[in-house]
Each structure stands twice: as C-alpha cells, then as structure tokens.
Amino acid sequence: MDEIFALVGQLDGVLTLRPGPGDGSPELSWGDGFFYYAPDGVLPRTQPFATVVTKDYPDDDRSRLDRPGAFRVNVAAGRDAFVRWTGHAPRAAGEAIPSAALPDDTVTAHPVYGGLGWLCVTNPGPRTSEAVRELLRTAHAAARARHERRG
C-alpha cells in the first residue's frame, strides 16, 4: 500500500487525502486514501481518480477487507482500459460482475462502481503490480485532461 501512495505522490498536481481522527472526516473513511488531480492544492468538486480502501464499506464487502493487512486499489480507469481488462463495456458491468468474493492480485471491475468504468485490485501483488501502475498513471492523465478542459 505504501508503494501505491509513493507512486501517486510522484505524479504532478496530485492532492492525497488520508482521513483520520480529528480531521472532521467520517470514521468509516479513516485509514483510506483518496487521490485527486488538484494542482492548486484545493480539494476539487470532482470524484477522486483513484482510492485505496482498507476496510469493507456498506454494500461493498466482496473484497473481504476485514482480513489483516488487506486493502483494495480502486481506479477510474475509463472505458478503454475497462474494456481491455474485463472484455465488456462498463455499462454492462453489473451483468458481468459475479457476486462471489473478488480474487486477490487480479484486475476486476469494481464491485459497486464498475458500471462507471472503475476497476480495482484487492491486495495487489506480482501479477498486477505493473497493471496497477499503468492504471493509476492513465487515470491521473485523464483527471489532468478533464481539469485542463474545464479551464
């Protein structure tokens, strides 16, 4: 997980939020990480381009993050990357996402936001390390491009 934070922290214009006690954030988010493209350092009114979660959220427990040391990287991959990794369009994700537990170290459609083009990896490891790096860089570039278009 530290490698993910280090990699994203090296990308230009990234604002990383790591909620914790005393900062006004909901307790459920403590220990997680949220990555935004914000070259001015101000939290934008957009969704993050990637997140790291360390626990199960309501209606999102298929990654089994209640295991010691478990975490999941979530990436706003976009349509092209989503299709490349899953073999189907994001809108069809709900139909193709099995209800079983998500496998570790495997790129899959996000169990909740797959229909919006999000991919995830639970407990990234040797099989997905390069894929996670590529997905994070691509999501960052897309977030930067959106920011620049907005002007």
C-alpha positions in Angstrom: 0.0 0.0 0.0 2.9 2.4 0.7 4.2 1.8 -2.8 0.8 3.0 -4.2 0.9 6.2 -2.1 4.5 6.8 -3.1 3.8 6.3 -6.8 0.8 8.5 -6.9 2.5 11.1 -4.8 5.2 11.4 -7.5 2.6 12.4 -10.2 2.2 16.1 -10.8 -0.7 18.0 -9.3 -1.9 15.2 -7.0 -3.7 16.0 -3.8 -3.8 13.0 -1.5 -6.3 12.8 1.3 -5.8 10.3 4.1 -8.7 10.8 6.6 -8.1 10.2 10.2 -9.3 11.0 13.7 -9.8 14.7 14.4 -9.9 15.9 10.8 -13.7 16.0 10.6 -14.0 13.1 8.2 -16.4 10.2 8.8 -14.8 7.4 10.9 -15.5 4.9 8.1 -13.0 6.6 5.9 -10.1 6.7 8.4 -7.1 4.9 7.1 -8.2 5.1 3.4 -6.7 7.2 0.7 -8.2 9.5 -1.9 -6.3 10.8 -4.9 -7.4 13.9 -6.8 -5.9 16.0 -9.5 -5.6 19.4 -7.9 -2.6 21.3 -8.9 -3.6 24.3 -6.8 -3.9 22.0 -3.7 -7.5 22.8 -3.2 -9.9 19.9 -3.0 -11.9 19.8 -6.3 -15.6 19.2 -6.6 -14.9 16.1 -8.6 -14.5 12.4 -7.7 -11.0 11.2 -7.0 -9.3 9.5 -9.9 -8.2 6.6 -7.5 -8.7 5.4 -4.0 -7.2 2.9 -1.6 -9.6 1.4 0.9 -8.6 -0.6 3.9 -12.0 -1.9 5.1 -15.3 -3.1 3.8 -17.9 -0.4 3.2 -21.7 -0.9 3.4 -22.9 -2.9 0.4 -19.2 -3.5 -0.6 -17.8 -6.4 1.2 -16.8 -8.8 -1.6 -13.1 -7.9 -1.3 -13.1 -9.2 2.3 -11.1 -6.3 3.6 -11.7 -7.4 7.1 -8.6 -9.7 6.8 -5.4 -8.4 8.4 -3.4 -6.2 6.0 -6.0 -6.4 3.2 -6.6 -3.4 1.0 -8.0 -2.6 -2.4 -6.9 -0.1 -5.0 -9.8 1.5 -7.0 -9.1 3.3 -10.2 -11.3 5.4 -12.5 -9.9 3.5 -15.5 -12.2 4.8 -18.2 -14.0 2.9 -20.9 -11.0 1.8 -23.0 -9.0 0.3 -20.1 -12.2 -1.1 -18.6 -12.9 -3.0 -21.8 -9.3 -4.1 -22.2 -9.3 -5.6 -18.7 -12.8 -7.0 -18.5 -13.8 -7.7 -22.1 -17.0 -5.7 -21.9 -18.2 -2.1 -21.7 -18.7 -0.5 -18.2 -22.5 -0.1 -18.6 -22.7 -3.9 -18.9 -20.6 -4.4 -15.8 -23.5 -5.1 -13.4 -24.5 -8.0 -15.6 -21.0 -9.5 -15.7 -19.8 -9.0 -12.1 -20.2 -12.2 -10.2 -21.5 -12.0 -6.6 -18.6 -14.1 -5.3 -15.7 -12.7 -3.4 -13.2 -10.8 -5.5 -9.9 -12.6 -6.0 -6.6 -11.1 -4.7 -4.0 -9.8 -7.1 -6.4 -9.6 -10.1 -7.7 -6.7 -12.0 -11.5 -6.8 -11.9 -14.5 -4.5 -12.3 -15.2 -2.5 -9.2 -18.0 -4.3 -7.3 -20.0 -1.1 -6.9 -18.7 1.4 -9.5 -17.8 -1.0 -12.3 -20.7 0.4 -14.3 -19.0 3.8 -14.2 -15.7 2.4 -15.6 -13.9 1.8 -12.3 -11.5 -1.1 -12.0 -10.0 -2.5 -8.8 -7.3 -4.8 -7.4 -7.6 -6.3 -4.0 -4.2 -6.9 -2.4 -2.1 -6.1 -5.5 0.9 -8.3 -5.9 3.3 -9.6 -8.5 0.7 -10.4 -11.1 -0.8 -6.9 -11.1 1.9 -4.5 -9.9 2.7 -3.2 -13.4 -1.0 -3.1 -14.3 -1.8 -1.1 -11.2 1.0 1.4 -12.0 -0.3 1.8 -15.6 -3.9 2.2 -14.5 -3.0 4.8 -11.9 -0.9 6.8 -14.4 -3.7 6.6 -17.0 -6.4 7.7 -14.5 -4.2 10.6 -13.4 -3.7 11.7 -17.0 -7.4 11.6 -17.7 -8.1 13.6 -14.5 -5.5 16.2 -15.5 -7.0 16.4 -19.0 -10.5 16.9 -17.5 -9.1 19.7 -15.3 -7.5 21.4 -18.2 -10.6 21.2 -20.3 -12.6 22.9 -17.5 -10.1 25.6 -17.6 
